[in-house]
Structures are given as structure tokens and as C-alpha cells.
Amino acid sequence: MKKCHYYNNAQTACTLMLDDFSGVAVTNNGMLFPGNDWGYGLNTPESLWQYFEQNLLDKYPEIKGSIFFATQTHRNQNKNSGYTILTRDIDDSYKYFINKILPKFEIAFHGTTHGKYINKNSHELLKNYIQEFEYVTLEDIPILKAEIKRVEDMLETKFHGGKYCGYKKNENADKVIENLGFKWWASSADMINKKHPRNKHSYFGSTHKLLDFPTNVSGDIFHNRLKDKSGKYPYLRLLKSPVYQLMKEKYLEYLYENGLIISIQEHFQNQRTDGKRQSPNVFDDIISLDKIFGLLRGSDIWYDTCSKIAHYLDSYDNTDIIYQNEGIIEVKYNGRWENPFLSFASKNKELKNLSTDEILRGVYKGGNWIFNNICSGLFKII
């Protein structure tokens, strides 16, 4: 009997990471459409979510992922930008929408206001904006705990992990995250779109138990931005384009063949208050996302949220199988979660849980019988 590398013995795991979902829309005239919505429209016909659903999720129902939610982004919008900014608090409609998408998209923590302006009278972001975890202090821990609990209670969900805003942090950030009790965290984008030692997950924190979730692929990886300012395609750039496309396809193949997480980074935010567009973002990158998931379709991939994948990786790395006499084995877990979430492969098609006397029957795959969701305890191989 052995541990399976991924749930249900899949070749690898894939998740979609959506940053900055918020009850905000940055509009020119107060009119909402998908290209200026950050989540304010929820699932109305003019919303970004409905555009996202109709143009990607309906075509690829296997997609699952995590929405990185800054709990008070709507309170930190610059009113001097010249845009009409629409905002909404967490109301019944908001809660209904979140609960509707929860089976496929979990809510993860992305700070409170995401950051702050240095000069509040300026709408500029470049050199005028500091990300939240660049100025966090240890004294902020109880304030953050209270805010997290408030939002968890309102949305009736749980923040198991999260991500640094802009992947930026100070010397206190890791300690703050660990003290907040998170089980996983996306701390860096050093590995995005390239082969890197950090394509593989790792751990950090004082106990070395906090899983550092990698960010491997930018959602705009196949977005053709080869036009110059006049809108024309320079000859040399056009010549290079097929080569670049092939290199990107080979990178996805590298992640898959090596059993590395395929984590696709995107933003739900698009039109910004400084007159620029956030890149990447799901509205502008819908064709690139379509190509990514089209290339992955048919491969042996387990699609799930960051938390489910992190739980599995933690269980795989922190579970021992101890063989005793007469076909009895002990499954012993010493990870960060309450119980392990793991699959096992065996040449035998049945196991008996000696604590409950339940007979477990495996699913045959790849020459082995696969047993999912095995808990800690004693089992007998039948």
C-alpha cells in the first residue's frame, strides 16, 4: 500500500486563482458592464461574473478555484480619479451569490483594504500605493482576526488560506499569517511562467508547517500583446509569435509531466482608477484562458480549490504508513489540518477499518485499487 501523489491518483492538480473580487465597479458614467466590474454586479446580466461564466465556466465545467477576497476594498477607492465608482457592502444578495459559487470557488483571504494611497488626493497608483502586507505589524493580529471572523460569519464560510497583495510583504508578514492560523499561503510569484525550483510547493513559518502555494501560470500567457502603439504588428514580432506560443505550450507540458501544480493566476479586477487596466484580468484574457483549459482538457488532472489541493499536499507530506503484523497497517497523520485528506493505492481491492469494522472498496485505476479519503487509524488489508 502506498500514498497517491494526487487525489484519485491523477497526474497533477489544477486550480484557478482569482484576485481582488470585490463589491466595486470603476465606471466612466455609472453604467455597469463586464469590462469595468470587479464583482459589484454579482451575477446580473451586466456583470463580469456572468461574462466569465458564459465564456469560460460553461465551456469548461471542470474548472475550480479560489477567489482572493479583500474584505474592505470598496472602502479604499480613490474618489478623485474622475471615474464613477460603484460600491456595495456584504448584503443578502452578496451572500446568496457567494454561497451559489462556493461548491466550485472557495473564498480565500487577500487582506482588508488591499493597501493604501500615500497621497489620497492623487489617483495615481505607481509610487503612490503601498500593498497591505508591506505595512502590517504584529499589533494588527487581533484586528485582523476580528475582521476575518466577521466576514466568515457573514458569508458562512471559512478562510483556510490566502495570498499577499501584489506578492509584497515586510518582515512581519509571515509571522502575522502564521499567527492568524492559516494553513496555506501564496507568498511569491517568482516561479510564474518559467521553470523554477519554487514551481514545487514548500513550507515556511516557525514550525515549517505553513504550506507555500506556488503561482505557476499567468492567465494572460497566450494573450497576444504584440501590437505596437499604432495597432500594427511589426514584422519581427509577428515572426517570433509562433515560437513564443510553442514555448508557452511546452511550459504547461513541463508542469503536467512533472506532476507540478498548474495554478493559474488571474484578477477579477480590470479597469483601474489610474486610467490603466489591471493585467492579467479575466475580461481581457478570456481567449488566453480558453486556450489554457483547452490544452489541458483530456489530461489526467484533478481540478479543485487551493485549499483542497493544499490539504492533500499537507496530508501527503505529513502522513506515515506503518506496517504491522498480519496485514495490519497504521495510518498516522501529523499535519496542520484536523484530519488527513489523502488517497492510497493498493494491489488489494478491499481494506477493513478496524475502528469501525467498515469494509472499504477501492476504485481500479492504473493497475492499482485507489482508496480515497482515508483517515488516521488502523486498517487491515483484505
Sequence and secondary structure as in RCSB ss.txt:
>XXXX:A:sequence
MKKCHYYNNAQTACTLMLDDFSGVAVTNNGMLFPGNDWGYGLNTPESLWQYFEQNLLDKYPEIKGSIFFATQTHR
NQNKNSGYTILTRDIDDSYKYFINKILPKFEIAFHGTTHGKYINKNSHELLKNYIQEFEYVTLEDIPILKAEIKR
VEDMLETKFHGGKYCGYKKNENADKVIENLGFKWWASSADMINKKHPRNKHSYFGSTHKLLDFPTNVSGDIFHNR
LKDKSGKYPYLRLLKSPVYQLMKEKYLEYLYENGLIISIQEHFQNQRTDGKRQSPNVFDDIISLDKIFGLLRGSD
IWYDTCSKIAHYLDSYDNTDIIYQNEGIIEVKYNGRWENPFLSFASKNKELKNLSTDEILRGVYKGGNWIFNNIC
SGLFKII
>XXXX:A:secstr
 EE SSGGG SEEEEEEEEEE SEEEESSS   GGGBSSTTTTSTTSHHHHHIIIIITT TT  EEEEE TTGGG
S  TTSSSEEEE  S HHHHHHHHHHTTTEEEEE  SSSEEESSTT    TTTEEEGGGS  GGGHHHHHHHHHH
HHHHHT    EEE GGG   TTHHHHHHHTT SEEE   TTTTS  GGGS EEETTTT EEE    EETTTT   
   TTS   HHHHHHHHHHHHHHHHHHHHHHHTT  EEEEEES  B TTS B SS TTTTHHHHHHHHHHHTTSS
EEE  HHHHHHHHHHHHTEEEEE STTEEEEEE SSSSS   EEEESSSEEEETTTTEEEE EEETTEEEEES  
SEEEEE 
